[in-house]
Amino acid sequence: MQCQTAQELFSDYIAQELDRAMTLSLEHHLSACPACRDEVAALRRTWQALDRMPRVDLPPYFHENLISRIVAEQARVEQEAAARRAAWDWRWLFRPRQLAFGAAALALVLASAEVIQTQRAALGPVGWVTSLFRHPSQQPHIRVEWAPENPADPARRGTLIVRWYAMPATPDSGLTYSVLTGPQDTSVSTGVLFQPDTDARIQLEQRPETVRIRVTGATTRFRREWSLTLPKASGP
């Protein structure tokens, strides 16, 4: 038996709570180890001195007062921790981990701005921000109409009218459009937009049920797409 193992058994040995086999093993170790034997003797004398001391009754409400003080101390520690968390320390921002988080957040914001810029238009450094506050009527939007040649047969030959509104179009913006119809997205018209509000008239042999319109800009990086469904055709 090692000394460390024997020392863990001293209290149970003095209290005579070890079984027979463990008691014999410990006593065999004590007979060969003077240091452990002296420690057991000192511990036994301490226990005997404690047994000879007079018994003292606890003061009234000792247990209740003790628990109350423990609870109060725990509450004080929690309040101090909460106060430290509430106190903002600007130096916290310059710790390595916070700097890394800040750089990642900045990169995410810049990437989001680039996505919005691409989707709307290259309106300048703050153009994508100002576009967020535009009234819906000032946002780029499209309307389509169908004008049949024979009102008695509106599903046959007629004119598809596409109207653009609030487009970021200028004579040098390079803003082009494509009009596609049907489930196969058949291209029926392409062209260039020179003005913010304009329209195109496309002669078709049959009234389309769906219209897909794409607008892209070579210089403005503007790109939008609309999928529209014409109202049901009805005769007179």
N, C-alpha and C positions, 0 to 999 in steps of 0.2 A: 504494500500500500504506500502511495506517495504522500508526502506531508500535506499537500494541498487538499487531497481527498480526506485525509484524517482530520484536518482542521474544520471541515464542513460538518463533521460528526461530533464535535466536542460537546455541544449543548445537549444533544440527544443522549450522549453517553453519560453525562453528569445527571441528567434527569431520569436515567435508566429506562429509556424508551427504545433502545436498539434491540434487535433480535439477537439470539444467542450467537449465531454465526458471525454477524457483523461486530458484536462485542469482542469476540475472541480475536478477530482479525485486527481490530483497533488496538487491543491490549498487546498483541504481538508487536505492532508497530511502535507503541509507546515504550516497550521494553528495550527497543533498539535505538530510540531517538530521544536523546535528552532534551532537545529544544521543544518538541511537542509535549514531552512529559512535564516540563516546567510550565508550559502554557496551560495545560489542563489543570495543574495544581493552582495556578493563579486564578483561573476562571472559577474553580471550585470555591476558593476563599472569597472571591467577590460575591458569589451567590449566597454563601453562608452569612456574610456581613449584611447583605440585603434582607435576608430572612430575619436577622436579629433587630432590624430597625422597627420602631413602633409604627403601627398602622395609623394613617392620617385620613380623615374623611375629607372629601372634596367640598369646597364651598357651595352654597346653594346656587342652582342654575349654572353650574360650571359648564356643563355640556352645551346648553343653549347659547351661552355667551361665546363659547369657543366657535361654534358653528356660525354665529352671527358675524364674528370678526373675520372668519374665513370668507364668507360670502361678500362682506364689504370690501375686503382686499381684492377679491376677484373682480368685483365691479369697478374698482378704481383702476386696476390694470387694463380692463377692457376700454374704459373711457379714455385713458391716455393713448391707447393704441388707435382708437377712433379719431382722436384729435390729431395724431401724427398723420393719419391717412388723409384727413380733411385739409391739412395745411399743405398748400401747393408750393413746391420747391422748384424754381426754374432750373436749378442745376440738374434735376432729374432728366431734363430733355437732352442733356449732353452726355449721358452715359452711353457706352457702346451699344447696348441692346436697343435703347430707345432711338439712337441715331439710325440703326439699321431699320427699325420699324418705320421711322419717319421717311427714310429714303424710299422704302417700298411703297408707302402710301403716296408719296409724291409721284413716283413712277406710274402708279395706277391712275392717279388723277390726270396726268399728262396723256396717258394712253386713252382714257375715256374722252378727253377733249379732242384727241386726234380722230377718234371714231365719229364723234358728233360732227366734227369739222368736215370729215369726208362725206358723211351722209347728207349734210345740209349744203354748205358751200364754204369756200375759203374767203370769209368775210373780213379777214384781218385778225390780229392777235386776240381780240375780245369779241369777235363776231359771233362765235358760237354761244357766248354767254348772253349777248343781247338778243339773239334769236329765240332764246328760251322764254323771253318775256313779251314776245310779239303776240298780238291778238290773233286768234285762229284765222280770221279773214286775211291776215297779212302773211300767213304761211303758204308756201307753194301748194296749190291744189288744182284739181282737174275736174271738169264735167264733160260728159259725153251725151250726144243727142242723136236721134235717128230721124231723118226726114225722107220718107218713102216717096218715090216718083208717083206711085198710084196709091192714094190713101185707102182705096178699097182693098188693096192687097199689100199691107205694110211689111210683110215678111220678104217681099221681093226686092227688086232693084231700088236703090236709094242712096242717100248721102249720109255718111257718118261724120258728125261734126264733133271735133275735139277742141275744147276750150281750156287754155292754160291761164292760171292766175298767179300773180306774185312770184314769178320765176326770176331767178338771179341772172336774167338774160340781158346782154348788151351786144352791140355789133361785133365786138372783138372777144366775147366770152367763150366762143366755141361750143355753145350748148346745143347738143343734137338730141333728136328724139326718134323713137321707133314705135310704131303702132302695130300690135300683133293681135290677131283674132283667132277664135276657135280653140278647140282642145289641143291642137297641134302647134299653137302659137305661130300661125302663119303671118309673116311680115306683109303688111298691106301698104305701109307708107313710112318713109324716113325723111328727115329734113333738119333744118337749123332754126333755132329760136333766136330772134333778134330783139324782142321786146318782152317785158315782164308779163304783159297781158296780150295774148294773141290766140288765134284759132287756126285749125286746119280742117279742110273739107275733103273727104275721101269718098270717091265713087266706088260702090260695091254692088255686086250682082245679087247678093242676098244679105238680109239683116243678120248681123252676128249676135250671138247670145252673150258672149263675154268679150271683153277688150282688155288687153294688157298693154300698158304704156311705160316705156323706159325713157328716162331723160338723163344724159350724162354730159359732163363738161370736161373738155380737154385741158383747159387752163385753170378752171376754178375747182376741179376735183369734186364737183357736185355730181351726186348719183342718187336718183330716186326711181321708184317703180310703183305703179298703181295697178291694181286688178279691179276692174269694174264690171258690173253686170247690168245690161240694158233691161228696162222694164219689159214685161210680157207684151208681145205685139197683139193688137186687137183691131178688128175691122170696124167699119162704121156702124 
